[in-house]
Amino acid sequence: MRPIGIGLAAALLVAVLAPAAAAQMGAPTPSAPAPEKRASTSVSSVTKESRAKGMADAPALISAGNLDCQLADARAIGQAKDPKTKVTTNVYELACTGNEGLIVEQATGGAPATFTCEQAGEPGPDGKINATHCILPGNSDPRAGLAPYIAKTGKACTPDKIRTLGQSPTNAVFELACREGGGGYILEISSPPRLDKPVTMAPCVGFPPGGNISCTLTDRAAQLAVVDQLVAKSGKACQIKDRSFIGAAESGMMIYEVSCQNGKGFMIEQAANGDFKQAVDCAAADSIGGGCKLTDARQAKTDQTSLYSNLAKKAGFQCTVSGYAPLPVNLPGKEVVELACSNRPDGAIAIFAASASEPSVVYDCAHSELAGYRCGLSKPAAAYDKLTADLRTLGKNSCTVSDSRVVGVSADRKGYVEVACSDGLQGYMIEYSLSPMAPKTTIVCGEAKGISGGCNLPGNKKKG
């Protein structure tokens, strides 16, 4: 588990400023068209001369900058000369079919530098739009240029508001607020923008307020609203008291903590595609993000052991629960938990039903693997007396089990467990029915070669 990141080193981010030449652009040189008037965005404001020069120069700019631009329109904005270096910079606007529009600067002898129309249109500290913002008809809605990048991530977001956060030599970062609602996203694309480069889009909830990268277009309540939706899908009875973001796994899974008005709480996992994955009670969530902080986990554990003891007893397994481990098994409406008991050496795997009208099932650790669950909280030897009892049930009274091996389940749904005997004599294969779990017959190891290769425990193999 790690806190979510954007995948871009914060130190590499720089403030999105006006294209550098904009501050220097004064009266045009005789060879360059006059800069367009900033306030006008009509088609008529793009002069015939500026468009002609822009269309003529654009192919070379696209090639030199390795730009992902199927040229639809272009204009030359103007020319500026650095008073110190005497270097001349030409500034252009490009409209690209199916991609974000660009402001391109090219200094004499240098590689083109690019800004997206979204960046170039960002108001400066004085609230005014840069003189070199985009005005070509094809760039009339800069938000549309980011649509193919958003679509590439698979996230559902039609940008309602966009805020530019910065760029490095290789990446550009934006905050998005979506018309669909929700908590918004941080979008990272390449710089210059290319659709064949990686795109990431992470929920704003993963960027706490006040950090180097944070969201301001949506508030924290809106960002955490997804938690309420996940709780509703979890089946947990919880009147939410508080909620917080914990972190994200490498897989893209998001983790949240929820506390309830009744004092309970749990961690909730959201899959990378946004779906609910599972909820883990705080009593069993110590290994997730450092455990619950909004709920008293110690009290939760005490309450949970008492609950599991009562549920196990109702299911016919007398266990004073001293420890437990929820298993990551997706059984809708059921909870699968391994139990350790203070009143007996052997443990069990319990499948507790959420509804009181449905029966719960408990498999002791001698037989649980036949049901697909392996115990880890108790030692295998603690279950040997159960297997010895099975042999007695089947009339094999001379064997006290000293070792065991779960062989598996056959296609006709019969389970097999190999056992060795403490007297050193030949052991057995015990055959079980699975529903209900019960011993049916024994096969001496010398005659069990047809069952998955026969007996393999050390004492049985020698005599097989």
C-alpha positions, 0 to 999 in steps of 0.5 A: 500500500502506498499513497496515491501519486501522479507519476510526475516528480513534483520538483519537475512541475513548473508554473504554467505561464504565458508563452515566453515570447508574449511578454516581449512581443511588441510592435511586429517586425516588417516580416511578421504579421501583427499580433491578433487583438486579444479580446477578439475570437471571431473568424474575421480577427484571423487575417488572411496574411497571418493564416497564410504564413501560419499554414506555410510554416506549420509543417516544418514546426510539426516536424521539428517538434515531433508534434502529434498534429494533423494540421487543420488550421494555423496562424502566425501570431507575431515575432519578438526579439529578446533585448539581451540575447537578440534572439528572435522568436516566432509565435504560432497557433495550430489547430489539430484535428482530433487533438489539443490546439497548440501555441508554438514558439520557435526561437531562431536555431532552437527547437519549438516550445509548445503550450496547449490552448488550455494553458495559453488561455489560463488567466494571468495573476491580473486576471487577464488572458494572455495576448497569445491565447488561441482564437482559431475556430478549430480551437474555440473550445480547448476543453474538447482537445483534452477529450481524446486523452480522457477517453484513453483512460476509460474514465467517464468525465466530460470536463465542465471546468479545467485548471492547468497545474503545470508542466515539465519538459515531458508532462503537462498536468490539469485538474478536471471538474466533470459535468457528471459530478463526482470529485474531479480528477488530476489528468497527466498527459505528455508535453507536447501532447501526444495520444501515443504517449501514456495518459493517467487520470487519478481521482482528486480524493487522492491528493489531499488539500494543501499538497504540491498537487491538489484540487480546488475545482471540487471540495473535499466533501464532493471528492469523498462522496464516492465513499457513500456509494461504495458503502451502499454497495457493501451491504454494511448497515452503517450510518456514516459518521466520518470517512477518509482516503487511505491510499491506493495500491499499484493495481489502481485499487483505492482504499477508504476508511469509514466510521459509523454512528454505532461505533463500528467501522471498516476499510473499503476497497474500490477496484481500479474500474470504480466498482466496489471490491470488499469491506474489511472490518476495522477489527481485521484491518491492521494490515491495511494502511496501518489500520483504522484511525477513525474507529477504536480498533481494539474495542472492535476486535473485542466485539468481533471475537464475541460475535464470531464465538456466538455465530460459531456456536450457533453453527454447531462449532464450540469455539471461544474465539481468541483470534481470527483472519478474514479470508479474501473470498468473494461470496455475496452475502457471506463472510469467510473467516478462519477462527482460532479457539482458546478452548480447543487446539484445533481451529476452523474456517467459518462461512457466516451468512449476513442474513439470519435466515441463511445457515452458516457453515463451519469446517474444522481444519481437518477437513476445510481444505476439501472445501477449498480453504486452508487453515493457517492459525492452528498447526496441522497436528491439532486436527489429527484427532478429528481424522482419527475419529473418522477412521473409528467411524469407519471401523479402523480402530488400530490407527492413530493419525500421526500425519495427513495430506489433503489429496483433493477432490475428484470430478464426481465430487468425492474428497480424499485425505491420506493419513499415516498411523503412529504405529508405523503400519500402513495408512489409508486414503479416507474418502469423503462426501462433500455436502454434507462433509462426512467420511464414507470409506477407507482404502488401504494405501497399498490399494490406493494407487489409482487415486491421484498416484496413491499415497505419498506420506513417508511412512505410507510410501515405503509400504505402498 
